[in-house]
Amino acid sequence: MIEDHGSSTPLNVVGLFAGIGGIELGLHASGHRSVLLCDIDPAACKVLQHHFPNVALHNDVKTLERLPKTDLLVAGFPCQDLSQAGRTAGIGGSRSGLVSHVFRLMESSDPKWVMLENVPFMLQLDRGEAMRYLTRELNRLGYRWAYRVVDSRAFGLPQRRQRVILLASKTEDPRTVLFADEAGEPLDPPDPMAYGFYWTEGVTGLGWAAEAVPTIKGGSTVGIPSPPAIWFVDTNEIATPDIRDAERMQGFPEDWTACAVVDASKKNTPRWKLVGNAVSVPLARWAGERLRNPGAYDGSDDLPIINNSPWPIAAWGGQDDIVRSAAHITKWPRNSSRERLREFLHHPVNPLSERATNGFLLRTQRGRLRFDPRFIEAVRNHLESMKRLHSPRRT
């Protein structure tokens, strides 16, 4: 049994690739304080300046020469090269490869804690080379590490969003933070009345989620916002959520990103990208609370990871590159209650357009996925209603 009672002292935090401040907002809620934020996206910087006006802001990690006194360095580094929806160029890609600057800055600042965040597909891409790179660099700098895939639904959010949280320290045991809470994977909600799915897919995947939406994305490969769709079973509606409810699905107050809109004619285009790229706030708050009050972890049943074997859901390693063990733990550190999706939504939904509905229906016919017949019938009925809505009226 590993125990660490730690300290309740708030930490000074530097946030690299800060986005719209999801990690920072969660850490602030758990008592920590930011001393520097960094992001290159002008729209994200507008949000950071608006909500964190007293925190220093730098706009390019590549030109950041050194860090201020830092207890916790956090970096939700770009996932475009690591995600299934992205380019899958790998950890050496032009975007995700920017994480190398995190390690460059660590060499001179020597923070007590380091927390990295990214998509779980990096555990599979290139046979897990991204995680091997990250852990090798942490070992090189003398850090012990632990990581865990965590589902945002664990904190009561109606979004099935899974992310890898990698925590490291030279002096503390990260397992007492990431592994101290284990609620076990819950059953699906009984008698779902709403299902979330990706209307942009339909051939090989769907992102199906009961009483939740699948992961909110930053946008399509051509930069067009693609909010998830929802099938409301009782009314057979096919619709997408309002951007303000999407913000709430990430744990932000609604209109958190409204200040990023410069051209009103573009409506919510930058906001969907910003929200889709963000870190869920309650996840960061949970991690921040455990950093202040570490728990205990019994790793007696953990087994060594054999070289070149797949990375598990959770694992840890020492301050060398030899010991790596899989942790017997789920993606659910907590199991907070969730409202039904319709009850969660505060704003009217937007009917899925005729063009989007037709494209989705055609893709379902080309693929080999099996669908609930009621769902396909609802999509067909929605398509017909949208056609009638936009057809010229006879006089």
C-alpha positions in Angstrom: 0.0 0.0 0.0 1.5 3.3 -1.1 0.4 6.3 1.0 1.4 9.9 0.7 -0.4 12.5 2.8 1.4 15.3 1.0 0.7 19.0 1.5 -2.4 21.1 1.1 -0.3 24.1 0.0 -1.6 25.6 -3.3 0.7 25.2 -6.3 2.1 27.8 -8.7 1.0 26.6 -12.1 2.4 27.3 -15.6 0.0 26.3 -18.4 1.5 25.6 -21.9 -0.9 25.0 -24.8 -3.5 26.4 -22.5 -6.3 26.7 -25.0 -9.3 28.3 -23.3 -8.1 27.4 -19.8 -9.9 24.2 -19.0 -7.1 22.8 -16.9 -6.5 26.2 -15.3 -10.1 26.7 -14.4 -10.3 23.3 -12.8 -7.0 23.8 -10.9 -8.1 27.3 -9.7 -11.3 25.7 -8.4 -9.1 23.3 -6.3 -7.1 26.2 -4.9 -4.1 26.5 -7.1 -3.0 29.6 -9.0 -1.6 30.3 -12.5 1.5 32.4 -13.0 1.9 32.0 -16.7 -0.2 30.9 -19.7 0.9 30.2 -23.2 -1.0 29.5 -26.4 -0.5 30.4 -30.0 -4.2 30.5 -31.2 -5.3 34.2 -31.2 -8.9 33.2 -30.4 -7.8 31.2 -27.5 -5.7 34.0 -26.3 -8.7 36.3 -26.3 -10.5 33.9 -24.0 -7.5 33.6 -21.7 -7.0 37.3 -21.5 -10.7 37.8 -20.7 -11.0 35.2 -18.0 -7.5 35.3 -16.5 -6.6 39.0 -16.9 -4.0 39.1 -14.1 -2.0 36.1 -15.4 1.0 36.7 -17.7 0.3 35.4 -21.3 2.9 34.3 -23.9 1.8 33.4 -27.4 4.4 30.9 -28.6 6.0 28.0 -26.7 8.9 28.0 -29.2 10.0 31.5 -28.2 9.5 30.9 -24.5 13.0 30.9 -23.1 12.4 30.1 -19.4 9.6 29.6 -16.9 8.9 31.5 -13.7 9.1 29.7 -10.4 6.8 26.7 -11.0 5.4 24.0 -8.8 3.2 22.4 -11.5 3.8 22.6 -15.2 0.8 21.5 -17.2 0.6 21.0 -21.0 -2.4 19.8 -23.0 -0.1 19.6 -26.0 -1.7 19.5 -29.6 -3.4 16.2 -30.4 -3.8 16.6 -34.2 -0.9 14.3 -35.0 -2.0 11.7 -32.5 -5.8 11.4 -32.9 -7.8 9.1 -35.1 -9.7 12.1 -36.4 -6.4 13.9 -37.1 -3.5 13.3 -39.4 -1.9 10.5 -37.3 1.5 11.8 -38.2 2.7 10.6 -34.7 4.7 12.3 -32.0 7.2 13.7 -34.5 4.5 15.6 -36.3 4.7 19.3 -36.7 1.9 19.9 -34.1 2.2 17.2 -31.5 6.0 17.3 -31.7 5.8 20.7 -30.0 5.8 18.8 -26.7 9.6 18.7 -27.0 9.6 22.3 -25.9 8.0 21.2 -22.6 11.0 19.0 -21.9 13.3 21.8 -23.0 11.8 24.2 -20.5 11.8 21.5 -17.7 15.6 21.2 -17.9 16.0 24.7 -16.6 12.9 25.1 -14.4 12.8 21.8 -12.6 9.1 21.9 -11.5 7.9 19.6 -8.7 5.1 18.3 -10.7 4.4 17.9 -14.5 1.0 17.0 -15.9 0.6 16.2 -19.6 -2.8 15.6 -21.3 -3.7 14.1 -24.7 -5.9 11.6 -26.6 -5.8 7.9 -25.8 -5.2 6.9 -29.4 -1.6 7.9 -28.8 -1.3 4.7 -26.8 -1.9 2.7 -30.0 -0.5 5.0 -32.8 2.9 3.7 -34.1 2.6 0.9 -31.6 2.6 3.3 -28.7 5.7 5.3 -29.8 4.3 8.6 -28.5 4.0 7.3 -24.9 7.4 5.6 -25.1 8.9 9.0 -26.2 7.2 10.9 -23.3 8.2 8.4 -20.6 11.8 8.2 -22.0 12.1 12.0 -21.7 10.6 12.0 -18.2 13.1 9.3 -17.2 16.0 11.2 -18.7 15.1 14.2 -16.6 14.8 12.1 -13.4 11.0 11.9 -13.0 8.9 9.0 -12.0 5.6 8.9 -13.8 2.1 7.5 -13.9 -0.7 7.9 -16.4 -4.4 7.0 -16.6 -7.1 7.2 -19.2 -10.0 9.1 -17.7 -13.6 9.4 -19.0 -15.2 12.8 -18.5 -18.5 11.1 -17.7 -17.0 10.1 -14.4 -17.5 13.7 -13.2 -21.2 14.0 -14.2 -20.7 15.4 -17.7 -22.9 14.0 -20.5 -19.9 13.7 -22.9 -18.0 10.5 -23.5 -14.6 12.1 -23.7 -11.5 10.0 -22.8 -8.2 11.5 -22.2 -4.7 10.4 -21.0 -3.5 12.2 -17.9 0.2 11.7 -17.4 1.6 13.0 -14.1 5.3 13.0 -13.1 7.5 14.1 -10.2 11.1 13.8 -9.0 10.2 13.8 -5.3 6.5 12.6 -5.1 4.7 9.4 -6.1 2.2 10.3 -8.9 0.2 7.1 -8.2 -1.1 8.6 -5.0 -2.8 11.3 -7.1 -4.0 9.5 -10.3 -4.8 6.0 -8.8 -6.1 6.9 -5.3 -9.7 7.1 -6.6 -11.4 4.1 -8.3 -15.2 3.9 -8.7 -15.3 1.1 -11.3 -17.0 1.3 -14.7 -20.8 1.9 -14.3 -23.6 0.3 -16.2 -25.2 2.2 -19.1 -28.2 4.3 -17.9 -31.5 2.4 -17.9 -34.0 3.1 -20.7 -32.0 5.8 -22.5 -34.2 8.5 -24.0 -31.4 10.2 -26.0 -28.3 9.0 -27.9 -25.4 11.0 -29.2 -23.6 10.2 -32.4 -21.4 11.7 -35.1 -23.4 12.8 -38.1 -20.1 13.2 -40.0 -19.5 9.4 -39.8 -21.6 6.4 -40.5 -19.4 4.0 -42.6 -16.9 2.7 -40.1 -17.9 4.5 -36.9 -20.6 6.3 -35.2 -19.5 7.5 -31.7 -22.7 6.1 -30.3 -23.3 7.2 -26.6 -26.4 6.6 -24.4 -27.6 9.8 -22.6 -24.4 11.5 -23.7 -22.7 12.9 -26.8 -19.5 11.5 -28.2 -16.3 13.5 -27.8 -16.8 17.1 -28.9 -14.3 17.7 -31.7 -12.4 20.8 -32.6 -13.8 20.6 -36.2 -13.5 18.6 -39.4 -10.3 18.2 -41.4 -11.3 21.2 -43.5 -12.0 23.4 -40.5 -15.8 23.2 -40.5 -17.5 22.9 -37.1 -19.0 19.5 -36.6 -20.9 19.3 -33.3 -22.2 15.9 -32.4 -25.8 15.1 -33.1 -28.5 13.7 -30.7 -31.4 11.4 -31.4 -34.2 12.1 -28.9 -36.1 8.8 -28.8 -39.4 10.1 -27.5 -39.8 12.8 -30.2 -37.6 11.3 -32.9 -35.8 14.6 -33.2 -32.3 14.6 -34.8 -30.5 17.7 -33.7 -27.2 19.3 -32.5 -26.7 21.1 -29.2 -26.3 24.8 -28.8 -22.7 26.0 -28.4 -23.5 27.2 -24.9 -24.6 23.7 -23.9 -21.4 22.3 -25.5 -19.4 24.6 -23.2 -21.3 23.2 -20.2 -20.6 19.6 -21.5 -17.0 20.5 -21.0 -17.6 21.9 -17.5 -17.3 25.6 -18.5 -19.9 28.2 -17.7 -22.0 29.0 -20.7 -20.7 31.7 -23.0 -17.1 31.1 -21.8 -15.9 31.5 -25.4 -18.3 34.3 -26.5 -15.5 36.8 -26.2 -13.6 35.0 -29.0 -16.2 36.0 -31.7 -14.9 38.9 -33.7 -16.9 38.6 -36.8 -20.6 38.0 -35.9 -21.3 36.8 -39.4 -19.2 33.7 -38.8 -21.5 32.9 -35.8 -19.9 30.2 -33.6 -17.2 28.9 -35.9 -14.2 29.7 -33.6 -16.1 28.7 -30.5 -16.7 25.1 -31.6 -13.0 24.7 -32.3 -12.0 26.1 -29.0 -14.5 24.0 -27.0 -13.6 20.9 -28.9 -9.9 21.3 -28.2 -10.4 22.0 -24.5 -9.8 19.9 -21.4 -12.9 19.1 -19.3 -12.9 21.3 -16.2 -14.0 18.8 -13.6 -11.3 16.4 -14.6 -8.7 19.1 -13.9 -10.4 20.0 -10.6 -10.3 16.3 -9.5 -6.5 16.2 -10.3 -6.0 19.5 -8.5 -7.8 18.3 -5.4 -5.7 15.1 -5.3 -2.5 17.1 -5.8 -3.3 19.0 -2.6 -4.5 15.9 -0.7 -2.9 12.7 -2.2 -4.5 9.4 -1.3 -3.3 5.8 -1.2 -2.8 3.1 -3.9 -2.2 -0.6 -3.5 -0.1 -1.7 -6.4 0.8 -5.1 -5.1 -1.1 -6.8 -8.0 0.4 -4.7 -10.8 2.4 -6.5 -13.4 5.4 -5.5 -15.4 4.8 -4.3 -19.0 6.8 -6.4 -21.4 8.8 -4.5 -24.0 6.8 -3.6 -27.1 3.5 -4.8 -25.6 0.5 -2.5 -25.9 0.1 0.3 -23.4 -2.7 -0.4 -20.9 -5.4 2.0 -19.7 -3.1 2.9 -16.7 0.5 2.4 -15.9 3.5 3.8 -14.0 7.2 3.8 -14.1 10.2 4.7 -11.9 13.0 7.1 -12.5 14.7 4.9 -15.0 13.5 3.3 -18.2 13.5 -0.2 -16.9 10.5 -0.6 -14.5 7.1 -0.1 -16.1 4.0 -1.7 -14.7 0.3 -1.8 -15.6 -2.2 -0.7 -13.0 -5.4 -2.6 -12.5 -7.7 0.4 -12.6 -10.6 1.7 -14.8 -11.2 5.0 -16.5 -13.6 6.0 -13.7 -12.0 7.6 -10.7 -15.5 8.7 -9.7 -19.0 7.9 -10.7 -20.9 11.2 -10.3 -24.6 11.1 -11.1 -25.6 12.5 -14.5 -28.9 14.1 -15.7 -30.6 12.7 -18.7 -29.3 14.5 -21.8 -32.5 16.4 -22.5 -32.7 17.6 -18.9 -29.1 18.8 -19.0 -29.6 21.0 -22.1 -30.5 24.6 -21.2 -31.0 25.9 -24.8 -33.0 24.8 -27.8 -31.3 22.3 -30.1 -30.7 22.9 -33.8 -32.3 20.5 -36.2 -29.7 18.7 -38.3 -29.7 20.2 -41.8 -31.2 18.4 -44.8 -27.8 18.2 -46.4 -26.1 16.8 -43.3 -28.9 14.3 -42.7 -28.9 13.1 -46.3 -25.1 12.6 -46.3 -25.2 10.7 -43.0 -28.0 8.4 -44.3 -26.1 7.7 -47.5 -23.0 6.7 -45.6 -24.9 4.3 -43.4 -26.1 2.6 -46.5 -22.5 2.2 -47.9 -21.0 0.8 -44.7 -21.4 -2.4 -42.8 -22.3 -1.1 -39.5 -25.5 -2.4 -37.9 -28.0 0.2 -36.6 -31.0 0.2 -34.4 -33.9 0.1 -37.0 -35.8 2.7 -35.0 -32.8 5.1 -35.3 -32.5 4.7 -39.1 -36.3 5.3 -39.4 -36.0 8.4 -37.3 -33.2 9.7 -39.5 -35.3 9.1 -42.6 -38.3 10.8 -41.1 -36.2 13.7 -40.1 -34.8 14.0 -43.7 -38.3 14.1 -45.1 -39.4 16.7 -42.6 -36.4 18.9 -43.5 -37.2 18.5 -47.2 -40.8 19.6 -46.6 -39.7 22.5 -44.6 -37.5 23.9 -47.4 -39.6 22.9 -50.4 -41.3 25.8 -52.2 -44.8 26.4 -51.1 -47.6 26.1 -53.7 -50.0 29.0 -54.0 
